Amino acid sequence: MHGHVVRCVFPNPGLQELLIRPFERFVASEGAAGVTVKVVDAPFPYEDYPELLASFSTPRNVVYDTKDLKVVDYFGNGATVEDKNENSFTIHGSNSNFLQEAFYLLMLSIFGQYCDRAGMLRVHAMAISYRDKAILMPIPPGGGKSTMAISLLKDKEIKLISDDEPIISRSGSVLPFALRIGTLNEDVVRSIPERFVYSVDRMEFGSKYFIDVAYWADQLEHRALNDIVYVAGNRILNGEPVIRSVAKHRVLKSLFRDSIVGVGLY
């Protein structure tokens, strides 16, 4: 993923295909891996670990952080263990929905740390390209980024950069990072062939449909783009939507809200 190689080890081909699905555009058969992720299709072996004092907890998990290990326990659904000495992660779980979500979030976390080291910025936004321009639309959660993307892609001149997380390079170019498009709207996926659609029952937020970006194979942007149009979006519940020019300080405020530096996405 943009120069970062993660070695992945799976217990069987079926689970590999399921978990790799959002990242299949980035699958490579070679390269020097900086980190290893191993998936174990079995419950977390609590008996193999000593008693640990929790470092902190969230509504989703409890984190145990020691000098050598970090254990993220998802309340009995499964756990992720980071071996700090080996620079490796192991995901334990016997539920396919949990494994899909845990693997996806872990891969984004690992990639996010790489972006931080490389001076690249992840922005919580929907991004498309149109006639050699990158158009970034950061909109708060629930504001309709995915719905907007699916609707815009009906125009064959539109190309997808990212449904949720475009990357800005150190030089200011917008880099493509299309993984999948998610929607809660069952009517949207009815018009899409079943082979491109799957669902995940997420830990906190319930079931959601996901569409493989392969469905729009001819409309995926592969270039780094320097000409950028920035649309600072707000969610409104009443009144008519409007597009208008905004002052630069409003753009800066939007960037702080939607840059993924501990705020925005988990």
C-alpha positions in Angstrom: 0.0 0.0 0.0 1.9 3.0 -1.3 5.2 1.5 -0.6 4.3 -0.3 2.7 4.4 -4.1 2.6 2.5 -6.2 5.2 3.1 -10.0 5.2 -0.2 -11.8 6.0 -0.6 -15.4 7.1 -4.0 -17.1 7.1 -5.2 -20.5 8.3 -6.9 -21.4 5.1 -7.6 -20.1 1.6 -11.3 -19.4 2.3 -10.6 -17.1 5.2 -7.7 -15.5 3.2 -10.1 -14.6 0.4 -12.7 -13.2 2.8 -10.3 -11.0 4.8 -8.1 -9.8 1.9 -11.2 -8.8 -0.2 -11.1 -5.0 0.6 -7.4 -4.9 -0.1 -7.2 -7.1 -3.2 -6.1 -4.2 -5.4 -3.0 -4.1 -3.3 -2.1 -7.8 -3.1 1.5 -8.5 -4.0 3.5 -11.8 -4.2 6.8 -10.2 -3.2 8.4 -7.4 -1.3 10.2 -6.8 1.9 7.6 -6.8 4.7 8.0 -4.3 7.5 5.3 -6.1 9.6 3.6 -9.5 9.8 -0.1 -10.1 10.5 -1.2 -13.6 11.4 -4.8 -14.7 11.6 -5.8 -17.7 13.9 -9.3 -19.1 13.4 -9.8 -20.0 17.1 -10.8 -18.3 20.4 -8.2 -16.2 22.2 -6.1 -18.5 24.5 -6.5 -16.7 27.8 -4.8 -19.5 29.7 -1.6 -18.8 27.8 -1.2 -15.3 29.2 -0.4 -14.0 32.7 -2.7 -11.7 34.6 -2.4 -8.3 33.0 -3.6 -4.9 34.3 -5.8 -3.0 31.8 -4.3 0.1 30.4 -7.6 1.6 29.2 -10.9 0.5 27.8 -13.3 1.7 25.1 -16.9 0.7 24.3 -15.4 -1.8 21.8 -12.4 -3.3 23.7 -10.1 -3.4 26.6 -6.3 -2.8 26.0 -3.5 -4.3 28.0 -0.2 -2.7 27.1 3.1 -4.0 28.5 6.8 -3.5 27.5 6.7 -6.5 25.1 3.0 -7.0 24.3 -0.1 -5.1 23.5 -3.3 -7.2 23.8 -6.6 -5.7 22.5 -9.5 -7.9 23.9 -12.9 -7.4 22.2 -14.9 -8.6 25.2 -14.6 -12.3 24.5 -15.3 -12.0 20.7 -11.6 -12.3 20.0 -8.4 -10.4 20.5 -5.4 -8.9 18.7 -1.9 -9.4 20.1 1.0 -7.2 19.1 4.5 -8.6 19.7 6.5 -5.4 19.9 9.9 -7.3 19.7 8.9 -9.2 16.5 6.9 -6.3 15.0 4.1 -8.7 14.4 0.4 -9.0 15.1 -1.9 -12.1 15.7 -5.6 -11.9 15.5 -7.5 -14.6 17.4 -11.2 -15.2 16.7 -13.7 -17.9 15.6 -16.4 -15.6 14.2 -15.9 -14.5 10.5 -17.7 -11.2 11.1 -15.3 -10.3 13.9 -12.2 -11.5 11.9 -13.2 -9.4 8.9 -13.7 -6.2 11.0 -10.6 -6.8 13.2 -8.4 -7.5 10.2 -9.7 -4.5 8.3 -9.2 -2.1 11.2 -5.8 -3.5 12.0 -4.6 -3.1 8.4 -5.7 0.5 8.4 -4.0 1.2 11.7 -0.7 -0.3 10.5 -1.0 1.7 7.3 -1.8 4.8 9.2 1.3 4.5 11.3 3.3 4.1 8.1 1.7 7.3 6.7 2.7 9.2 9.8 6.3 8.1 9.4 6.3 8.9 5.7 4.8 12.3 6.1 1.5 11.4 4.3 -1.9 12.6 5.6 -5.0 10.5 5.6 -8.2 12.6 5.2 -11.6 11.4 6.3 -13.3 12.2 3.0 -14.9 10.9 -0.2 -12.7 11.7 -3.1 -13.3 11.4 -6.9 -11.5 12.7 -9.9 -13.0 14.5 -12.8 -11.1 15.7 -15.9 -7.7 15.5 -14.1 -8.9 17.2 -11.0 -9.1 15.6 -7.6 -12.3 16.5 -5.7 -12.2 16.0 -1.9 -15.5 16.0 0.0 -15.0 15.6 3.8 -18.5 15.2 5.2 -19.2 14.2 8.9 -20.2 10.5 9.5 -23.8 9.9 8.3 -23.6 12.8 5.9 -23.8 10.7 2.8 -20.3 10.3 1.4 -20.9 6.7 0.2 -24.3 7.6 -1.3 -22.7 10.6 -3.0 -19.9 8.4 -4.4 -22.3 5.7 -5.8 -24.5 8.3 -7.4 -21.5 10.2 -9.0 -20.0 7.0 -10.4 -23.0 6.7 -12.7 -21.2 9.3 -14.7 -18.5 7.5 -16.7 -16.3 10.6 -16.6 -16.0 10.3 -12.8 -13.3 8.1 -11.3 -13.1 6.9 -7.7 -10.1 7.9 -5.6 -11.4 6.8 -2.3 -14.8 6.3 -0.7 -13.6 7.2 2.8 -9.8 7.8 3.1 -7.8 9.5 0.4 -4.1 10.0 1.0 -2.2 13.3 0.7 1.5 12.9 -0.1 4.2 15.0 1.4 4.3 17.1 -1.8 0.5 17.7 -1.7 -0.7 15.3 -4.3 -3.9 13.2 -3.8 -3.1 9.5 -3.9 -5.7 6.8 -4.7 -6.8 4.5 -1.9 -10.0 2.8 -3.0 -10.8 -0.2 -0.8 -14.6 -0.7 -0.9 -17.8 1.4 -0.7 -20.1 0.8 2.3 -23.8 1.5 2.5 -26.7 0.8 4.9 -29.2 1.2 2.1 -30.4 -2.2 0.8 -32.0 -0.6 -2.2 -28.6 0.6 -3.4 -27.1 -2.9 -3.5 -30.1 -4.5 -5.2 -29.0 -3.0 -8.6 -25.5 -4.4 -8.2 -24.6 -8.0 -9.2 -24.3 -10.2 -6.1 -20.7 -11.2 -6.7 -19.6 -7.6 -5.9 -21.6 -7.3 -2.7 -21.1 -8.7 0.9 -22.1 -7.7 4.4 -20.4 -7.6 7.7 -22.1 -7.6 11.1 -19.9 -5.0 12.9 -19.2 -5.1 16.7 -20.8 -1.7 17.6 -22.6 -0.5 14.6 -24.6 -3.5 13.2 -24.7 -5.0 9.8 -23.5 -3.0 6.7 -23.3 -3.8 3.0 -20.0 -3.4 1.2 -19.4 -3.1 -2.6 -16.1 -4.3 -4.1 -14.5 -1.4 -6.0 -13.9 -4.0 -8.8 -17.5 -3.2 -9.8 -16.2 0.1 -11.0 -13.0 -1.4 -12.4 -12.9 1.1 -15.4 -13.5 4.1 -13.1 -10.8 3.7 -10.5 -8.2 6.5 -10.4 -4.6 5.2 -10.5 -2.8 8.5 -10.7 -1.5 11.0 -8.2 -3.3 14.3 -8.8 -2.1 17.8 -8.0 -5.1 19.9 -9.0 -7.5 19.8 -6.1 -11.0 21.1 -5.5 -11.9 21.0 -1.8 -15.6 20.8 -0.8 -15.9 21.3 3.0 -19.2 19.5 3.7 -21.7 19.9 6.6 -24.6 17.7 7.4 -28.0 19.5 7.4 -31.3 18.0 8.6 -33.6 20.9 7.5 -33.4 23.4 4.7 -32.1 23.3 1.1 -28.6 22.1 0.4 -26.3 24.7 -1.2 -22.8 24.9 -2.6 -20.9 28.2 -2.1 -17.4 29.5 -1.8 -16.0 29.5 1.7 -13.1 31.4 3.3 -9.8 29.7 3.8 -10.2 29.6 7.6 -13.3 27.5 7.1 -11.3 25.1 5.0 -8.6 24.9 7.7 -11.3 24.2 10.3 -12.6 21.3 8.1 -9.1 19.9 7.7 -8.6 19.8 11.4 -12.0 18.0 11.8 -11.4 15.5 9.1 -7.7 14.8 9.1 -7.1 11.4 10.6 -4.7 12.3 13.4 -6.6 10.8 16.4 -9.9 12.3 15.4 -12.3 11.2 12.6 -11.9 7.5 12.2 -10.9 5.0 14.9 
